[in-house]
Amino acid sequence: MVVAGDGIAPHEAWWRDAVVYEIYVRSFADGDGDGTGDLAGVRSRLDYLSDLGVDALWFTPWYLSPLADGGYDVQDYRVIDPAFGDLVEAEVLIAEAAERGIRTIVDIVPNHVSSEHPWFRAALADPSAPERALFWFRPGRGENGDLPPTEWTSSFGGPAWTRTTDPDGSPGQWYLHLFAPEQPDLDWSNPAVRHEHADVLRFWFDRGVAGIRVDSAAFPAKDPALPVTIDADAHPHLDRDEVHEIYREWRTIADEYSLPRMLVGEVWLADDERFVRYLRDDEMHGAFNFEFMVTPWDADALRSAIQRTLAAHESISASPTWALGNHDVTRAATRYGRADSSFSFDAKRFGTETDAALGLRRARAAALLAAALPGSLYIYQGDELGLPEVEDLPLHALRDPMHERSGGVDPGRDGCRIPLPWTASDPASGFGGDPWLPQPDGWSELAVDRQLADPLSTLALYRSLLRIRRDEAALHDAPLEWMPSDAHTIAFRRGDLLCLTNFGSESVALPLHHRLLISSAPLDGERLPGDCAAWLRL
Ligand code: NOJ
């Protein structure tokens, strides 16, 4: 077994300013040539990640799963999905990353499990099974019980309830699933649910995992009265006070370790005051900053998103997180090239035009902006290569339940999950076998080996900016100080380092005395071109 923290110098609050790289294992690198990314693939690329300059890896779920929702339907937390490897290999991977000073974060999904989880199978097999009490089974409404118990809808579209069939073939009760029907919601008021998750946390912490990413963190607690309709101000299944008890217990477990473990939550909440409640001293260490991620490429809008984020986190001395993308969201290089570059799940439609060159130019500038902000930085695999969203996947190739459940209206999230290109001259751009999602034409031009040979590539930019970020003390401990700037520019200092981002199309003058540390595109003499960012030493 791996000893926790091997090869890592103890630095308790590492998460406050860490660079965390998100690995969607299926699409990262395929070590055994079967077309699905795996742990062997990740192990073979650890030097790449170390050279990139990341401090930690967040693995989206790698556990046994029927993959009805890309692994967020967990069948068994103590087993690695055989498509990815096995537990011994996960332990080796954690240790090999630690030898390079890289920590590991795993994903825990408290809201639901897979419908193939032994608890749910037992609950389905027998209407009187005690396992029913671990979920939300209820009789239907209406004369024959053929209306769902409430009118709630699933986040993936369609009703949030599915009716079961009893073993004798007659229609049975309904069960709640806020996501796909293959993801039944757990009832967290049941102590067995709490105990099991406490055990799962220890299982992974004991294997050297440094942190937990908490999936859909605001969802697990439900109003036991299950109101049929949802009033505007009521939140029967989102952000209920009881949910905080879960994270207080998890924090206690994280703090039991001599090198304390961290918790980072996926908390999509518009209300800042309610958002920061997840970051109180005895709860999580961080939560994803979706406001920054979904804000369009606009100086005023992004400045105010940054200001709100900083103010909210300062109010409780928590450290913010910054991310341009993840496995659920349209890639930044495509999003920022659209006339409306904001992101919302509702607006994610087929056929919204994008200017690819402009999008990439802005995504590179956004990387500099995000990396200069106080807090931790999360990078989604492939964003360091400037990968675009793949928007023309053939319908038969789509795998994301979001597509099917929306009746084909939403393209789903496959387009940001295309297997990475590693070597331009190899089949499948060096990913491994025939990729589980098809790579588009031209993918190999974005391959890692090609970008490593090009000093102007997006990968070269990321490697440089992460190296400077690591070395510049001001980017770790100096507060952010806003500087006066024109309407299309965001300007702030961290110590003697100035970060300037020009959102306009015209160039802007740089300060008279400075030394350029890095820019997202070549400067225009002494001027910063449009859609470009730079870090300057004053
Ligand atoms: C959030 C995850 O990021 C997403 O991929 C998943 O579909 C939902 N939670 C449901 O688990």
Boltz pocket constraint, residues with backbone or C-beta under 6 A from the ligand:
constraints:
  - pocket:
      binder: B
      contacts: [[A, 69], [A, 70], [A, 72], [A, 109], [A, 179], [A, 215], [A, 216], [A, 266], [A, 327], [A, 328]]
      max_distance: 6.0
